Amino acid sequence: MQKTKKSIAKRFKLTARGKLVRRTPGFRHLLATKSSKQKRRASRDKLVAEGHAAPLKRALPFGL
């Protein structure tokens, strides 16, 4: 039986159509020095590229 890789489950979520969503890096500190455009774009979630998604999905067998 395959277990869920918890470190991946904490960082990625599956959408209803099976795509992986991730947070944008660099949005937790030092925000005063970043431009509004940078902060606006970093506040949104991003989709994981298809080439990187396959091994991550295998680590999430139950679709958390």
N, C-alpha and C positions, 0 to 999 in steps of 0.2 A: 504494500500500500504506500502510495506516495504522499508525503506530508507537504503542507504549504510552507514555502520559504517565507518566514515572517518578516524578514528585513525588506523583502520585495512587496509584501502585502501592505506594509506601512507607507510605502512611497508611491505606489501605483494603484489605480482603481480601473475596473473594467466598465465600459459603457454598456448600454443595453444592446448595442449591435456588436459587442465583442472587441471594441478598440480599447487601447490602454491610454490612460490620461495621467500626466505627471504635473508636478508643480514646477514653476520656473525658478532656477537658482538665483541667488543673490538678492532676495527680497526680505531678509530678516534683520539686517542691520546696515548701518552706514547709509541710510536712506536720504539724509540731508544733502549728501554730495551728488546724488543721482538726479538726472533730469526728470521732469514730469512725464515726458514721453517714455523714458526707460521704466519708470515706476508703473505707469498705466499698462504697458505691455507685459510687465512681470507679474502684475496682479491677476492675470488670466491664466487658466490652466492650458497646457499644451498637449497635443496628441503625440504619442511616441511614434517614431518613424517605423514603417513596416518591417524594415530589415532588422531592427533591434527588438521588435515586439515578440517574435516567435519564442526565443528562449525564456523571456519573462513570463509569457503565458503558460509555458510548461511548468514554471515554478509556482503558478497559481492554479492548481488543478480544480479547485472548487469555485473559482470565479468570484473572489472576495471583492 
